[in-house]
Amino acid sequence: MRDGSRRRPPAQQSPPRRPPSAAVLRAVAVAAAVALISSVAAPSGFWACVPGALLLAAAAGSGAGSAAGTLVAVAAAWAPRAGGAPSPLLGLAVAGSGAAVLHAMRERLESERDSMRRSALRDPLTGLCNRRGLDERLGYEIARHSRERRRFAVVAIDLDGFKRVNDRFGHAAGDDLLRDVADALSEAVREQDTVARLGGDEFCVLAPETGRGGATHLARKIETAIARSATGLDQVSGSVGVAIFPDDSRDALGVLEAADDAQIEAKRRSKAQQQRAAA
């Protein structure tokens, strides 16, 4: 059965958190090294707090962690009370500004990395997932549904008559139709479902926690959505094929091929019906 909940699984699993004990041990080790250098090489050894603060800030996962690391490093440098050492406030200003710059640069790099990763998983024309994005989500859902012993559906979609639109009205009109179909498919599915464009006029829907009956209902909704998006283009329709994990296959490639085979069979039946009607 299709679950009507609005829960969307994460696109990727969060990286494992470092245990708090590791952060404490790192801070103790850096503080001890800074204190030793500050006492042995006084008064200039006090400035060991700057690389110490940068080391702790680089390992911190947040601005608060960077600030805490700066405080630890400066306090360790000031602890020996070496004669002629600068004011701890000056140390905080210098070490803190360096840690702040490091934190800002890391946030910017992480933001750019995430943006590039999202672009790599998206189809530039429609904004849907591309094949790589679908493969990633399939891997996640296979692992989750195998663990929970549940089913999910894959719906393969191919537009019939799309080439005639391109030939008659031009590629710009074809691109508009693909975007309209993408919007219609996105509106027809649940939030937790994944709609992907695999290339050309081929689309796919991944529907978690969906059995055979729910997938059949979803296929009808998809056919209706395609017909609505292609209003005025009587020659355009959609051939839809359904496969169920793990009934039809237990791996990503197998379930995609099963859905594609079902879609090809649906297209063959549609053509046969059209030929009989024309006769």
Steps between C-alpha positions, in 0.01 A plus 500: 500500500611854434567682825356850487744644754705800397832376636792542262813293562827689504680535171813378666596368838663741741868442563572324828559732794838490666471378860524781760795324664707546183435877500593522869822306449590720203439817700707369793788402270504838321468689831790306651721567197414872500563529875836326466615721213378812680696415816820386327522770233363794702391764423466441125385143566165649600417530129485122474136562591434610139585171322347315795173689457504436125556127554203477736282721279578284195380191688189670642167449329344836586571863579452427870759224478746735329446762772548241774822379336632856485428554871673172591811584299533856635436388859768232466750754363426744785503234776883500555484878567829547320656841553453743212223295341236704315155559643264203463250741342747566219548126464125452481472770233775354280418132547125564484518693175704221341255236622205709371656530154567125496141424603355735236716349225401148600129589498534655156686198362242262648216707352664497156563125527136435590383722214721316251380167633135601462569615144666168421185315610249719313380516141575856379192523276227389741661528843409138573745237620722365226608137461782543752262652754250220446770236543601657832142507625443143379799381701365671810150358457624148428701502823209644701227277357719189529561580864130564568380221264272733307425564133551799275397569141692624198294645214669536160345762268558566132323775304326382184491751217774723639712476185210630291477806725871569450473449124190714458552783751876498566721403791400804707140376501626151587693639797189687617302176482765315704489771767118487506507122537760526778279749690192282451680189627632685804149614587353152451727321750553521875769716652700193598501365143786575262439612141797470263571574137730234361563673168306594187132437565557228763390560859484287812319515835630328814219451753612376845276271704279420204367158402349372178155648556635842594735494202212427262310798642811714467545394137146617420567835668818539296319426173235758589766757593681452167175533305417821687846650438474418129159663450463598133756243390279201431789293369690521832437245775702293742591132515538391862654186648517395865744283695495415871796446731572226603236306304639575153865544599713552809758736347489847348582404142259208504202698627566778246522247216179332616317834499644581156393163363148560630499845339608355163223242524246774578619696195464189283144440621410866439627487143312175436177659625553805280558279195183301569302822548634639171410181319 
